């Protein structure tokens, strides 16, 4: 089992920045985590992928956040980060951390709310 704990959400003004963190803990599975990523779900909308990063550092971003968000990972700390810059009101959502262990169902955090408003 892997537990994912997100932190760093909150209220931010349009154009501002915020950094989310997600720490993985638990069994030996945390050392088998391949891909870690961030998803988000806005009110009334489906959950969507925001960004993902492999253990080797290969990244992927949703078109809506390219050039504004940056995902990074500290394998030694089993932690993934999402640096959010130039945020927009449409970035408002609950952000969920995700971890993929080969051969297992993906793990999810409980989410952290990001609200972009003046």
N, C-alpha and C positions, 0 to 999 in steps of 0.2 A: 504494500500500500504506500501511496505517496500523498502527502498533504501539501497543499499549495496555499500560501497565505499572501494576499495582496495588501499593499499599503500605498499611500501617497495620493489618494483621491481627494477631491474637495471642490471648492468654488474657485474659479479663475475667470478673470476678465478676458473678453475677446482680444486676441493678439498676444496674450500672455503665454506663460510656459508652466508646465507641470511635469513631474517625473513620477512614474509609477514603478513600484518594485514588487517582485513576487519571489518568495523564498520557498524552496522545496525541501521537505524533510520526510523522514519515515524510514522505510526499509531499504534494503540494498538496491531496490528498484531505482532509487534516485540516481544511482551511478549508471543506470542503463537508459536514462532519459535521452532521447535523440533530439526531437524537436520541442522547443518551447515557444509559446506564442501568446498573443493577446487577441481577444475577441471583444466585441462590444454589442450591447443591445440597447437601443433607444426605445423610449415608450411607444408602444404600438407597432414596433418593427421587429423583424427577425434578427437573431444573433448573426453577426457578420465577422469575418476575419479581418483583423487590422494589420497585424505584422507577425512574422514568425522567424525563428533563427534556429539553425541546426547546431549540434555540438561543435562542428567545425567552423561555425561563424557565417555560414551562407544565410543571407536574409531575403525576405520577401515581404512586400508591402501592398496594401490595398491602394488602388489608384487615388482614392480620396485623401490619403495621408502622405503620399510620396512627396518628399522634399520638406515635409513639416515634422514628421515623427521619425524617431530613430530607435531601433531595438538593439539591445546589447545583452551580453550574457557573461556571467562570471562562473565558469564551471567549477572552480574551487569552492565557491560559496553556494553552488546550486541555486543561483539567483538570476532572474532575468529582469531587465529594466525596459521601460518605455519612456523615452524622452519626448514630450509633446511640446512642440513650439508653434507659434502663430495659430493658436487654437481658435476655433470658430464655434458659434452657437450650435451648429450641427454636429459637433463632436460630443455634445452632451449625451451621456449614456452610462450604463453600468459596464465597467470594463472587467473582463474575466481573464484570468491566467489559465493557460492550458499546457499540459505536458504529455508527450507521447512516448510511451515505452513500447518497443517492439513486442508484439504478441499479447499486448494487454489493451483493455479499453482505455481511452484517453482520460486523464485526470483533469479535474476542474477546481479552481478556487471558488470562493463564495461571491466574489465580485467586490469592486470598489466603485463608488459613484463619482463621476466627474461631471460637474455642472459648469458650463461656460455661459456667463451672463454678466452684464454690467449692472 
